Amino acid sequence: MTDSLVDVVIVGAGAAGLMAAIWAGRADPHHTVLVLDGAHTLGTKILASGGGRCNVTHDYVDEKSYAGSSRHTIRKVLSRFDAPQTVVFFRDLGVELKREETGKLFPAAGTAQTILDALCREVHRVGVTLRYPCRVEVVEKRKSGFLISGEWGRLKAGNLILATGGCSMPKSGSDGHGYRIAQSLGHAIVSTFPALVPLTLPRTHFLCSLSGLSLIATLELRSGRGKRLCAFTGSMLCTHFGISGPVVLDMSRHYLAAQRDDPHVGLVVNWLPETTLAALDRDLLALGRRSIGRFLSARMPGRLAEALCIEAGIAPSVSGNQLSREARKALARAVVDLPLPVTGNRGFAYAEVTAGGVPLAEIRVETMESRVCPGLYLCGEICDVDGQIGGYNFQWAWASGYVAGNWVGRQVIRD
């Protein structure tokens, strides 16, 4: 490819890029649309999502499940292509989605491959060309479009859609290079960091010895002065390195963001989400001759009950009426108000999404066109938008990819 002219070039063939390609191709079959991706294997993130099943979306999606740019602005994009439209879109591609009790929607076939295959089939059906591995190294703005180049050669594009992803799962090809391209075209980048990422504890912490244990818990984020900042309730997993599971992934973004402004922020866990410190204290007072270990084991896994007793300095066999006031208070705190000495996170290699990126304030969200570089469009994870676990990040990809592709497909600029 040398100095050839393409009407629309899309950089990145992930969820947002493929969605943009489909709608650009559908908008006008007479112009040329080319997708370039640097990965040797397409759709790695799609295939890895949801344990290989692909959590396509959620049955209820609103801006409250997102962070980063203004929620009001995020809502404008989401409203252009919502979750019900996503269900219909995939049904038209031959993929039925099924809802689980959590509200998450997965392909009925039970495998992410059906999603990737359906998207790729439609890309080809609408006449879009998909080429990989073709990593885009440099993009230069020209009077009538863009000059795009890499080791594969170079070409001219009338319009450019950046759908490169962020920094999460760099082995998939999203290694942050898209941000550098956006910066070279005049965009600012909100500082990036891992989101939906497991958190680490000291290897000697007792929770690390409970690897594999999972239960519903509440995580609360507190400022250095003890003010409650936010809380999430959900499944928490103890691991050999620290903590993971949906509730930890959802909290990680907020914890890491808050830590930047206040290094003394902390996390506390309540292993009995429906119980308060005062209520548990009353229950322990009323135990009588019943053992502490048996009381707790009826409410949580036995391994955890025993570990919490030991953490509080109490033998699990001790009966309620043998507890001193100090011991009772210590046990109650370990159960419903246990501080977690987080040492860090597992980084972008284990993060499901990137926080930060191109701020939506620099994008016309009605079209996803750049405010600073005409003819440039941005969609997906490269934007400063990240959602909770549960299909929200895919829904952002579908919605923003639709808006960008559908609009640019109708606004082709030619030399």
PLY file of the C-alpha trace (Angstrom):
ply
format ascii 1.0
element vertex 415
property float x
property float y
property float z
element edge 414
property int vertex1
property int vertex2
end_header
0.00 0.00 0.00
1.71 3.19 -1.17
-0.01 6.59 -1.26
-3.33 4.98 -2.21
-6.43 6.98 -1.24
-9.05 5.51 1.07
-12.21 7.35 2.07
-12.27 6.08 5.66
-9.47 4.39 7.58
-10.21 2.83 10.96
-7.24 2.09 13.19
-8.06 -0.81 15.49
-10.25 -3.87 14.94
-11.57 -4.38 18.44
-15.20 -4.02 19.45
-15.43 -0.29 18.74
-13.42 -0.48 15.52
-15.44 -3.33 14.05
-18.67 -1.59 15.02
-17.52 1.63 13.38
-16.51 -0.30 10.26
-19.90 -1.97 9.94
-21.86 1.26 10.22
-19.49 3.19 7.97
-19.94 0.47 5.36
-23.69 0.40 5.79
-23.96 4.20 5.53
-22.68 4.32 1.96
-21.59 1.25 -0.03
-19.91 3.39 -2.67
-16.98 4.66 -0.63
-13.95 2.73 0.53
-13.48 1.76 4.17
-10.29 0.10 5.42
-9.60 -1.28 8.91
-5.98 -1.66 10.00
-4.99 -3.60 13.11
-1.53 -4.38 14.44
-2.39 -7.65 16.15
-1.58 -11.05 14.68
-4.85 -12.41 16.11
-8.02 -10.35 15.91
-10.50 -9.83 18.72
-8.39 -10.98 21.66
-10.32 -8.85 24.14
-13.66 -9.97 22.75
-12.62 -13.60 23.01
-11.28 -13.18 26.56
-14.28 -11.29 27.91
-16.58 -12.99 30.38
-14.37 -16.01 30.79
-14.49 -16.71 27.05
-18.23 -16.13 26.74
-18.20 -12.36 26.01
-20.37 -10.21 28.25
-21.85 -8.24 25.33
-23.86 -5.72 27.36
-26.11 -5.31 30.38
-29.90 -5.27 30.40
-29.87 -1.81 32.01
-27.20 0.71 31.10
-27.00 4.32 32.17
-24.27 6.87 32.73
-24.09 6.16 36.48
-22.13 3.00 35.73
-19.29 4.98 34.13
-16.43 7.19 35.25
-13.95 9.49 33.55
-15.52 12.23 31.45
-18.77 13.98 32.36
-21.59 11.50 32.93
-23.99 13.89 31.21
-21.80 13.74 28.10
-21.44 9.96 28.32
-25.23 9.67 28.43
-25.53 11.53 25.12
-23.45 8.86 23.37
-25.10 5.90 25.09
-28.55 7.19 24.10
-27.63 7.03 20.42
-27.26 3.26 20.53
-28.62 1.66 23.69
-28.65 -1.87 25.10
-31.97 -2.89 23.43
-30.56 -1.75 20.10
-27.46 -3.83 20.76
-29.64 -6.91 21.30
-31.45 -6.28 18.01
-28.17 -5.57 16.19
-26.67 -8.92 17.16
-29.93 -10.74 16.54
-29.89 -9.39 12.99
-26.36 -10.79 12.69
-27.66 -14.20 13.76
-26.56 -14.06 17.41
-29.18 -14.33 20.14
-28.25 -12.93 23.54
-29.46 -14.34 26.83
-29.82 -12.53 30.14
-28.39 -13.94 33.35
-29.69 -13.19 36.84
-27.06 -10.47 37.26
-28.45 -8.60 34.25
-25.43 -9.46 32.11
-26.13 -10.47 28.51
-24.10 -13.21 26.84
-24.44 -14.99 23.49
-26.88 -17.87 23.87
-24.33 -20.15 22.22
-22.09 -19.63 25.24
-18.93 -18.64 23.40
-17.34 -15.30 22.54
-16.27 -16.65 19.17
-19.86 -16.27 17.91
-19.65 -12.52 18.57
-16.31 -12.06 16.81
-17.37 -14.22 13.87
-20.64 -12.30 13.45
-18.88 -8.94 13.48
-16.23 -10.03 10.98
-18.84 -11.54 8.65
-20.77 -8.29 8.63
-17.62 -6.24 8.07
-16.94 -8.25 4.93
-20.60 -8.25 3.84
-20.76 -4.44 3.78
-17.61 -4.28 1.68
-15.11 -3.12 4.28
-11.51 -4.29 3.90
-9.81 -5.64 7.02
-6.02 -5.96 7.09
-3.76 -7.26 9.86
-1.15 -7.30 11.17
-0.68 -3.75 9.93
0.40 -1.59 12.85
-0.06 2.12 12.27
3.03 3.93 13.52
2.54 7.52 12.33
-0.42 9.67 11.35
0.10 13.11 9.78
-2.66 15.64 9.22
-2.82 16.99 5.69
-5.03 19.67 4.13
-7.47 17.15 2.73
-7.10 14.28 5.16
-4.38 12.15 6.69
-1.19 10.36 5.72
-1.01 7.03 7.58
2.12 4.90 7.65
3.79 1.87 9.16
6.22 -0.87 8.18
3.57 -2.13 5.73
3.72 1.12 3.73
1.59 4.24 3.71
-1.73 5.52 2.42
-3.92 8.60 2.37
-7.28 8.78 4.12
-9.99 11.36 3.80
-11.28 10.49 7.27
-9.70 8.66 10.19
-11.31 6.79 13.08
-9.06 5.96 16.03
-10.36 2.85 17.81
-7.03 1.63 19.12
-8.12 0.76 22.64
-6.15 1.87 25.69
-3.33 0.19 27.59
-5.14 -2.79 29.11
-4.20 -6.28 27.95
-1.21 -5.02 25.88
-0.73 -8.50 24.40
-3.97 -7.90 22.50
-2.31 -4.99 20.69
-3.70 -2.13 22.78
-0.42 -0.89 24.22
-1.21 2.82 24.49
0.15 3.82 21.07
-3.26 5.21 20.13
-2.85 7.90 22.77
0.43 8.99 21.20
-1.26 9.24 17.80
-4.09 11.31 19.30
-1.56 13.61 20.98
0.33 14.06 17.72
-2.95 15.30 16.19
-3.47 17.88 18.91
-5.38 16.06 21.63
-4.71 16.17 25.35
-4.69 12.86 27.24
-6.16 12.50 30.70
-3.56 10.54 32.70
-4.16 6.81 32.28
-4.13 4.02 34.86
-5.52 0.47 35.15
-9.23 0.00 35.85
-11.13 -3.20 36.61
-7.89 -4.61 37.95
-7.10 -6.98 40.87
-5.45 -5.43 43.92
-2.46 -6.76 45.81
-1.88 -7.24 49.54
1.30 -8.10 51.44
2.06 -11.75 50.71
2.06 -12.39 54.47
-1.49 -11.08 54.87
-3.86 -13.76 56.13
-6.24 -13.31 53.16
-3.51 -14.51 50.79
-3.56 -17.86 52.60
-7.27 -18.16 51.74
-6.66 -18.28 47.98
-9.72 -19.52 46.09
-12.22 -18.43 48.72
-15.10 -16.38 47.32
-18.14 -14.72 48.90
-20.36 -11.64 48.72
-18.82 -8.70 50.57
-18.96 -4.92 50.71
-15.88 -2.84 49.96
-15.84 0.75 51.18
-13.41 3.46 50.12
-12.52 5.97 52.81
-10.48 9.15 52.72
-7.42 9.58 54.90
-9.69 11.27 57.44
-12.13 8.35 57.45
-14.85 9.88 55.25
-16.85 7.35 53.23
-16.23 8.04 49.53
-18.01 5.15 47.85
-18.90 1.49 48.36
-19.61 -1.57 46.22
-21.19 -4.90 47.15
-20.53 -8.07 45.17
-18.49 -11.21 44.85
-14.97 -10.98 46.28
-12.20 -13.50 45.65
-9.17 -14.08 47.84
-6.05 -14.92 45.86
-2.41 -15.75 46.49
-1.51 -12.15 45.61
-4.39 -10.32 47.28
-7.99 -9.74 46.25
-10.02 -9.93 43.04
-13.56 -10.64 41.90
-16.24 -8.27 40.55
-16.51 -6.07 43.64
-12.74 -5.54 43.75
-12.54 -4.79 40.03
-15.32 -2.22 40.30
-13.69 -0.59 43.32
-10.16 -0.60 41.89
-10.72 2.34 39.56
-12.06 4.55 42.35
-9.38 3.48 44.81
-6.52 4.15 42.39
-7.98 7.50 41.33
-8.54 8.63 44.92
-5.05 7.52 45.92
-3.56 9.99 43.46
-5.07 12.89 45.39
-4.89 11.40 48.86
-2.18 8.78 49.47
-3.83 7.94 52.78
-7.11 6.64 51.34
-7.97 3.13 52.43
-10.26 0.19 51.77
-12.26 -1.67 54.40
-14.28 -4.84 53.89
-17.52 -5.94 55.49
-17.82 -9.72 55.20
-21.49 -9.55 56.27
-22.94 -6.80 54.03
-26.32 -6.75 55.75
-24.76 -6.32 59.19
-23.45 -3.19 60.92
-20.80 -2.95 63.62
-23.42 -2.22 66.27
-25.71 -5.06 65.15
-22.89 -7.62 65.15
-21.80 -6.46 68.59
-25.32 -7.11 69.88
-25.38 -10.55 68.26
-22.07 -11.46 69.87
-23.33 -10.28 73.27
-26.33 -12.58 72.92
-24.33 -15.69 72.01
-24.15 -17.15 75.49
-22.47 -20.57 75.43
-22.35 -20.88 71.66
-18.88 -20.75 70.15
-17.68 -17.84 68.09
-16.44 -20.13 65.33
-19.79 -21.89 64.93
-21.67 -18.59 64.94
-19.54 -17.12 62.15
-19.34 -20.34 60.12
-23.12 -20.25 59.77
-22.76 -16.91 57.98
-19.57 -17.31 55.93
-17.10 -19.98 54.74
-15.55 -21.82 57.69
-12.00 -21.02 56.58
-12.71 -17.32 56.67
-14.53 -17.53 60.01
-11.53 -19.23 61.58
-9.08 -16.77 60.03
-11.06 -13.75 61.28
-11.11 -15.16 64.80
-7.35 -15.62 64.71
-6.90 -12.13 63.24
-8.85 -10.75 66.21
-6.73 -12.82 68.61
-9.56 -15.14 69.61
-9.74 -18.94 69.45
-12.74 -20.05 67.34
-13.79 -22.43 70.14
-14.33 -19.59 72.62
-17.97 -19.11 73.61
-19.73 -15.78 73.51
-19.96 -15.45 77.27
-16.19 -15.87 77.54
-15.43 -12.85 75.39
-14.10 -9.72 77.01
-15.46 -6.41 75.80
-12.18 -5.65 74.02
-12.12 -9.05 72.32
-15.74 -8.70 71.22
-15.07 -5.27 69.72
-11.93 -6.55 67.97
-13.84 -9.46 66.42
-16.70 -7.24 65.28
-14.24 -4.90 63.55
-12.48 -7.82 61.82
-15.81 -9.07 60.48
-17.54 -5.86 59.35
-14.82 -3.18 59.29
-11.54 -4.86 58.34
-8.89 -2.51 56.85
-7.15 -3.89 53.76
-3.48 -2.84 53.45
-3.45 -2.60 49.64
0.10 -2.52 48.28
-0.74 -1.97 44.61
-2.48 -3.51 41.61
-1.65 -6.11 38.98
-1.17 -3.55 36.24
-2.39 -3.17 32.68
-1.54 -6.79 31.84
-4.40 -7.89 34.11
-6.68 -4.85 33.79
-9.89 -5.21 31.81
-10.01 -1.55 30.80
-8.05 1.69 30.93
-9.10 4.76 32.93
-8.18 8.07 31.32
-7.65 8.89 27.66
-8.98 11.53 25.27
-11.50 13.69 27.17
-14.99 13.86 25.70
-14.77 17.65 26.04
-12.47 17.51 22.99
-14.95 15.40 20.98
-18.28 16.34 19.40
-20.27 13.52 20.95
-23.10 13.85 18.42
-20.64 12.55 15.81
-17.51 11.49 17.80
-15.50 13.89 15.62
-12.53 15.64 17.16
-12.99 19.30 18.04
-9.28 19.95 17.45
-8.61 17.92 14.30
-11.37 17.92 11.64
-11.86 14.56 9.96
-10.59 12.64 12.98
-13.04 10.51 14.96
-12.45 8.64 18.21
-14.39 5.80 19.78
-14.09 3.04 22.36
-11.48 2.74 25.08
-9.24 5.51 23.72
-11.80 7.94 25.14
-11.73 8.97 28.79
-14.65 6.69 29.64
-14.55 3.48 31.67
-17.44 1.45 32.98
-18.08 -1.04 35.73
-17.81 -4.76 35.16
-20.86 -6.35 33.56
-20.88 -5.45 29.86
-20.79 -1.67 30.30
-17.47 -1.17 28.53
-18.64 -3.18 25.54
-21.81 -1.09 25.42
-19.67 2.04 25.30
-17.72 0.47 22.42
-20.90 -0.43 20.50
-22.48 3.00 21.06
-19.44 5.17 20.34
-18.42 2.97 17.39
-21.91 3.26 15.94
-21.96 7.05 16.25
-18.51 7.47 14.70
-19.01 4.97 11.88
-22.52 5.99 10.95
-21.63 9.67 10.82
-18.31 9.44 9.01
-19.85 7.06 6.50
-22.16 9.89 5.46
-19.52 12.64 5.56
-16.77 11.39 3.26
-14.06 13.89 2.35
-12.24 13.30 -0.93
-9.29 15.01 -2.57
0 1
1 2
2 3
3 4
4 5
5 6
6 7
7 8
8 9
9 10
10 11
11 12
12 13
13 14
14 15
15 16
16 17
17 18
18 19
19 20
20 21
21 22
22 23
23 24
24 25
25 26
26 27
27 28
28 29
29 30
30 31
31 32
32 33
33 34
34 35
35 36
36 37
37 38
38 39
39 40
40 41
41 42
42 43
43 44
44 45
45 46
46 47
47 48
48 49
49 50
50 51
51 52
52 53
53 54
54 55
55 56
56 57
57 58
58 59
59 60
60 61
61 62
62 63
63 64
64 65
65 66
66 67
67 68
68 69
69 70
70 71
71 72
72 73
73 74
74 75
75 76
76 77
77 78
78 79
79 80
80 81
81 82
82 83
83 84
84 85
85 86
86 87
87 88
88 89
89 90
90 91
91 92
92 93
93 94
94 95
95 96
96 97
97 98
98 99
99 100
100 101
101 102
102 103
103 104
104 105
105 106
106 107
107 108
108 109
109 110
110 111
111 112
112 113
113 114
114 115
115 116
116 117
117 118
118 119
119 120
120 121
121 122
122 123
123 124
124 125
125 126
126 127
127 128
128 129
129 130
130 131
131 132
132 133
133 134
134 135
135 136
136 137
137 138
138 139
139 140
140 141
141 142
142 143
143 144
144 145
145 146
146 147
147 148
148 149
149 150
150 151
151 152
152 153
153 154
154 155
155 156
156 157
157 158
158 159
159 160
160 161
161 162
162 163
163 164
164 165
165 166
166 167
167 168
168 169
169 170
170 171
171 172
172 173
173 174
174 175
175 176
176 177
177 178
178 179
179 180
180 181
181 182
182 183
183 184
184 185
185 186
186 187
187 188
188 189
189 190
190 191
191 192
192 193
193 194
194 195
195 196
196 197
197 198
198 199
199 200
200 201
201 202
202 203
203 204
204 205
205 206
206 207
207 208
208 209
209 210
210 211
211 212
212 213
213 214
214 215
215 216
216 217
217 218
218 219
219 220
220 221
221 222
222 223
223 224
224 225
225 226
226 227
227 228
228 229
229 230
230 231
231 232
232 233
233 234
234 235
235 236
236 237
237 238
238 239
239 240
240 241
241 242
242 243
243 244
244 245
245 246
246 247
247 248
248 249
249 250
250 251
251 252
252 253
253 254
254 255
255 256
256 257
257 258
258 259
259 260
260 261
261 262
262 263
263 264
264 265
265 266
266 267
267 268
268 269
269 270
270 271
271 272
272 273
273 274
274 275
275 276
276 277
277 278
278 279
279 280
280 281
281 282
282 283
283 284
284 285
285 286
286 287
287 288
288 289
289 290
290 291
291 292
292 293
293 294
294 295
295 296
296 297
297 298
298 299
299 300
300 301
301 302
302 303
303 304
304 305
305 306
306 307
307 308
308 309
309 310
310 311
311 312
312 313
313 314
314 315
315 316
316 317
317 318
318 319
319 320
320 321
321 322
322 323
323 324
324 325
325 326
326 327
327 328
328 329
329 330
330 331
331 332
332 333
333 334
334 335
335 336
336 337
337 338
338 339
339 340
340 341
341 342
342 343
343 344
344 345
345 346
346 347
347 348
348 349
349 350
350 351
351 352
352 353
353 354
354 355
355 356
356 357
357 358
358 359
359 360
360 361
361 362
362 363
363 364
364 365
365 366
366 367
367 368
368 369
369 370
370 371
371 372
372 373
373 374
374 375
375 376
376 377
377 378
378 379
379 380
380 381
381 382
382 383
383 384
384 385
385 386
386 387
387 388
388 389
389 390
390 391
391 392
392 393
393 394
394 395
395 396
396 397
397 398
398 399
399 400
400 401
401 402
402 403
403 404
404 405
405 406
406 407
407 408
408 409
409 410
410 411
411 412
412 413
413 414
